[in-house]
Amino acid sequence: MSIKVAIYEDNEPLRKSLSHLIMGTESMEFCGAWPDCSSILENCSNLTPDVIVMDIDMPGITGIEATVLISMSLFLLSLKTAIKCSTPCARAQQDTC
């Protein structure tokens, strides 16, 4: 059984790298990658990812706001999805953040 993963990241090179990493991992199923969270509820409802990798600092709906929306939706739908949020500092792998 594979883990279904969706990506929400506005940085295109990072989004592509993460997408390739997930597509190349045998135990993971790539659900898709989006540059913003505008359709996150619809995507999650249709694709039912097990894990969402999401940037916090996103245009429009932020990753934190999207996490709240998903959490409320999951509570109502009784779905089980893990959400991993990343920060610009984590992406840059800086020790000073």
VENGI-V387092 format. One record per helix or strand of 3 or more residues. SS is the DSSP state (~ for helix, > for strand). FROM is the first residue (numbers start at 1). TO is the last residue. If there is no record, write none. Layout:
((SS | FROM | TO) (SS | FROM | TO))
//
This chain:
((> | 3 | 8) (~ | 12 | 23) (> | 28 | 34) (~ | 40 | 47) (> | 51 | 55) (~ | 63 | 77) (> | 82 | 86) (~ | 88 | 92))
//
